[in-house]
Amino acid sequence: MNQKYLVFVDRDGVINFNRDDHVKNLEEFLFIPKAIKALVNLSNIKNIAIIVVTNQPIIDEKLASKETVENINHLLKNAVESAGGRIDKIYYCPHKKGNENCNCRKPKPGMFEKASKEFKISLKNSFLIGDQMSDIEAGKNIGSFTILVRTGLGNNWLEKKNEWKVQPDAIVNDIFDGAELILSKLKLK
């Protein structure tokens, strides 16, 4: 597949519902309406790689095992594939905030740089959909077109604009609208 663009998608709050106590098992993983459809729609464009990038400090905090997080990610990938779509890769950071040795926790660039190398696509040719300012900051740090969704913690961040360090390029209702925006931008190229 000759891919030219990276579409980075945060997981919790964008694809599935956030929980105040984190998504710690398969039973707590619940899809946001139209999230699977959005990923299927993005999958119809052959020249993009769809990459999920997610901070999962629950591993470092011993709230869930690495295996549990991987099982949740496997469920996500299988659900999208069963609906006729694809996720090309899922990267996750297992570290909690403040880990000095971590270069992967958003807004740090580790997961994005890894994807860029693995898929041989410049980070300048990327889009990012997220529900937190750490997502948007990460996207800005790598030169991505950034989209803030209102789902998850997105609405909370919209109420705290005075705390923003960067501005998202677009604000949309959900991942479905974010995917539609990306698709319309790619059709212009």
N, C-alpha and C positions, 0 to 999 in steps of 0.2 A: 504494500500500500504506500503510495507516494504522498505522505502527509506533509503539509506546509504550515499548519497552525496547531497550537496547543490551547485547549480549553480546560482551564483549571476550575474545579468545582469543590467547594467546601462540603463536608458531609452533614454534620449535626446542625440543624437549623435551616439547612438549604434543601437537602434531599429527604431527610427524616426529621421528625420533631425533636427539638431540644428537650432536655430534662434538667431541672435545677440540680439534681444529684447525678448527672451524667447518664449516658446510655451504657449500661453495664452488662447487658445480656441480650440474647435474641428476642426475648419477649418484650423488651423495652424499645426495640427498634421498630418504629412505625413510620411509614412513608407519608410525606406531605402530599396532599392531592396534586395530581398532574406532574409530580416529579419524575416518575418513570417515563411518562409520555414525553417530557422535555428531553430526557436523555436519549430516548428512541429517535426523536426528531433530529437531535444533533448527530446521531449515528448515521443518518441518511446522507450526511456530507462526508464523502470519502477522504477528503484531504485534511481532516482534523483528527488529532488525537485527544480523546477525552480522558482527563486525568483527575482523579479525586485526591485532594490534599487535605489531611485532617490532623489536628492536634488531638492526641489521645493521652492526656496526662494520667488517666485512670490506671495505666500500666505502672508508671513510676509511683503513683500514690497507693498501689496495691488494692485498688477497688475492683480491678478485673485483670485477668491474665492476658498476655500477648496472644495466646491461642484463642481466647474469647473475642478479642478485637478482630483477629483474622477471620473467625467464623462469622462475625457480623458483616465484615467486608465481603466475604464469600456469598452470604445471603443477598447482599445488595447487588453484587455483580450478576448472580444467577437470576435474580428477579428482572433485571434490565435485559439480560440475554433472552429470557423466556418471553419477554414482550417484543422481541425482535430488534433490540438495540445492543449496544456494547459499551463497556468501560474498558479503555485500553490498559489502565494501570491504576492502582490505589497505593498511595504513599501515606504513611502516618508517622507522626512524631510521638514517641512514647514518653517524652520528658515532661516533668512539671515545670511551671514557670520558675525562673531563677536558676535553672541548671546551667552552670558556667560552661560546661563542656558541650552544650547543645548548639548546633548550627541549623537544626531543622525545624524548631518550633516557630510557627508563624508569629511575627512578621519576618523572621530570618529567612534567608533564601535557599537553605539546603535542599528541601524537597523539590523546589522548582529547578534548581541547577542540575539535580540528578535527572529529572525528567528531560530537560533540554539536552543533556549529554546522551541519555539512553535513546531518545527519539530523533536526535540530530536535527533539532528545530530550534531556531533562535528564540529566546524569550521575548524579543521584540514583536514576534508574531504570535502573541498570546492574548487570551481573555481570561478573566477571573470572575467567578460568581461567588459571593460570600455574604454572610449575615453579621459579621463583626468588623470593627475597624482594624483588627490585626490582619484580617484577610485583605482588606483594601490597602493597608500599608504594605503588606507583602507584595501585592500586585503592582503598586506604585514603585516599590524598590526594584522590581525586575523590568519595569517599562511596559507592563501589561495594561490593556483596556479593562478597567474595573467596574463591576456592577454590584451594587448593594441591594439585597433583597429585603423586603419588609417582614418576611417570615423569620422564625427563630428569634434572635436578638436584634434583628434589623430595626424594628420599630423602636426599641429601647434606644438604639444609637441615634435614630432620627430625632429623638427628644433631647439628646445631649450633643448637639452640633458644636457647642462651645468647647467640647473636649476633643474634637477631631484634629488630628495632626495633618491629615490629607483629605482631599475631596474625592469621592468616587466619580467616575466618568458618567455613570447613569445610576438611577434609583428606580427599581421596578417592584411590582407586587411579590413575585415569586420566581422560582427557577424556570417555570414555563415561559414567563414573559422575558426572563433573561436569555433563555435559549432563542426565543424568537428575535430578540434584538441582535444577538450574535449572527444568526442566520441571515438577517436582512443586511447586516454590515458585510458579511462575506460575499453576498450576491453582488455587492457593489464593486468588489475587487476583481 
